[in-house]
Amino acid sequence: MLILLQSETFLIWVTALFLALVMVWDWRWRRIPNIVTYPTLAAAVLYRTIAAGVDGLFLSLGGIIVGGGLLFIGYLFRLMGAGDVKAMAVLGGIWGGQEVLNIMLYTFVAGGVVAIGILLLHGLLAETVKRYGSMAKVFLLSGAISYLPPSLDEGKQKLPYGVVIAIGALLWLTLGDIL
């Protein structure tokens, strides 16, 4: 039992199960329920504390603060939901602060790729690029920051960020650290 608790393989399996639940819930119902995040978060803190004592506790709590704290900024600006914030906090609780930063970097890249794919799928990429190009042109010529709201069609497109978080975490598990 003690060998299992110290095994990174165990953490990988817990992470994979958690990510599978996040992906299914967010894709299907566009939400990540507390019944998925809270027990996993508690288990992560408990696991790390049992496996490594106070150092494990601080590793887990630091990861929760980094993972949840950075995405909380996006939540404040309504860029993502609370479930997305809690999902990243869980990954921080499992892996720690440094690793969750790597997961975030992969997630941000994956989010951009998925967003472009959604825009392409709906024939909205050219419109979006033109809109952002117009905003950039105003800034470069006048120094003023302008915002052109998206068209109704463009604004309807939603990105299930829990799915993107899962993709980012799986990329990190597969490819390793960036930082």
C-alpha positions in Angstrom: 0.0 0.0 0.0 2.8 2.4 0.9 4.5 1.8 -2.4 1.3 2.6 -4.2 0.9 5.9 -2.3 4.4 6.9 -3.3 4.0 5.9 -6.9 3.7 8.6 -9.6 1.7 6.0 -11.6 -1.0 6.3 -9.0 -1.2 10.0 -9.5 -1.3 9.6 -13.3 -4.3 7.2 -13.0 -6.1 9.6 -10.6 -5.4 12.5 -13.0 -6.6 10.5 -16.0 -9.8 9.5 -14.2 -10.4 13.1 -13.1 -9.7 14.5 -16.6 -12.1 11.9 -18.2 -14.9 13.1 -15.9 -14.1 16.7 -16.5 -14.1 16.2 -20.3 -17.4 14.3 -20.4 -19.2 16.7 -18.1 -18.0 19.8 -19.7 -18.5 18.6 -23.3 -22.0 17.2 -22.6 -23.4 19.7 -20.0 -21.0 22.6 -20.3 -20.3 22.5 -16.6 -17.9 20.7 -14.2 -19.9 19.8 -11.1 -18.6 20.1 -7.5 -19.2 16.3 -7.0 -16.2 15.8 -9.4 -13.9 18.6 -8.2 -14.3 18.7 -4.4 -13.7 15.0 -3.6 -10.7 14.9 -6.0 -9.3 18.1 -4.4 -9.7 16.6 -0.9 -8.1 13.3 -2.0 -5.2 15.1 -3.6 -4.4 17.1 -0.4 -4.8 14.0 1.8 -2.7 11.8 -0.6 0.2 14.4 -0.7 0.1 14.8 3.1 0.1 11.1 3.8 2.9 10.5 1.2 5.2 13.3 2.1 4.0 14.9 5.4 4.0 18.7 5.8 6.1 19.1 2.6 3.4 17.2 0.6 0.7 19.3 2.2 2.5 22.5 1.2 3.1 21.2 -2.3 -0.6 20.5 -2.7 -1.8 23.7 -1.2 0.7 25.7 -3.2 -0.5 24.0 -6.4 -4.1 24.8 -5.5 -3.3 28.4 -5.0 -1.3 28.7 -8.2 -3.7 26.7 -10.3 -7.0 28.1 -9.0 -5.6 31.6 -8.4 -4.4 32.2 -11.9 -7.6 30.9 -13.5 -9.7 32.8 -11.0 -8.6 36.0 -12.8 -10.2 34.6 -16.0 -13.3 33.8 -14.0 -13.5 37.4 -12.7 -13.5 38.6 -16.4 -16.1 36.0 -17.3 -13.7 34.2 -19.6 -14.4 30.9 -17.9 -16.6 29.2 -15.4 -16.0 28.4 -11.8 -15.7 24.7 -12.6 -12.8 25.4 -14.9 -11.0 27.3 -12.0 -11.7 24.4 -9.6 -10.5 21.8 -12.2 -7.2 23.6 -12.5 -7.0 23.9 -8.7 -7.4 20.1 -8.5 -4.6 19.6 -10.9 -2.5 21.9 -8.8 -3.4 20.0 -5.7 -2.4 16.7 -7.3 0.9 17.9 -9.0 2.0 21.1 -7.2 2.6 24.7 -8.3 5.5 24.2 -10.8 3.7 21.4 -12.6 0.4 23.2 -12.8 2.1 26.2 -14.4 3.3 23.8 -17.1 -0.2 22.3 -17.4 -1.5 25.9 -17.9 0.9 26.7 -20.6 -0.1 23.6 -22.5 -3.7 24.4 -21.8 -3.4 28.0 -23.2 -1.8 26.7 -26.4 -4.4 24.0 -26.7 -7.2 26.6 -26.1 -5.9 28.7 -29.0 -5.8 25.7 -31.3 -9.2 24.5 -30.3 -10.7 28.1 -30.6 -9.2 28.4 -34.1 -10.7 25.0 -35.0 -14.1 26.1 -33.8 -14.0 29.3 -35.8 -12.8 27.4 -38.9 -15.6 24.8 -38.4 -18.2 27.6 -38.3 -16.6 29.7 -41.1 -15.8 32.5 -38.8 -12.0 32.6 -38.7 -11.7 35.3 -41.4 -14.2 37.5 -39.7 -12.5 37.1 -36.4 -9.0 37.8 -37.8 -10.4 40.9 -39.6 -12.0 42.2 -36.3 -8.8 41.8 -34.3 -6.8 43.3 -37.2 -8.9 46.4 -37.1 -8.4 46.7 -33.4 -4.7 46.3 -33.8 -4.6 48.9 -36.6 -6.4 51.5 -34.4 -3.9 50.8 -31.6 -0.8 51.0 -33.8 -2.0 54.2 -35.6 -3.4 56.1 -32.6 -2.2 54.4 -29.5 -5.9 54.1 -28.4 -7.3 50.8 -27.3 -10.5 49.9 -29.1 -12.9 47.0 -28.9 -15.1 45.8 -31.6 -17.6 43.3 -30.3 -18.0 40.0 -32.1 -20.9 39.4 -34.5 -23.8 37.5 -33.2 -22.6 34.3 -34.9 -19.1 34.8 -33.7 -20.3 35.5 -30.1 -22.4 32.3 -30.0 -19.4 30.0 -30.2 -18.5 28.6 -26.8 -15.3 26.9 -25.9 -15.7 24.0 -23.3 -12.6 25.0 -21.4 -12.7 21.9 -19.1 -12.1 19.9 -22.3 -9.2 22.2 -23.1 -7.8 21.9 -19.6 -7.9 18.1 -20.0 -6.1 18.3 -23.3 -3.4 20.6 -21.8 -2.9 18.2 -18.8 -2.7 15.2 -21.1 -0.1 17.0 -23.3 1.9 17.8 -20.1 1.7 14.1 -19.0 2.9 13.0 -22.5 5.4 15.7 -23.4 6.7 16.8 -20.0 7.7 20.2 -18.6 8.0 23.4 -20.6 9.4 25.5 -17.7 
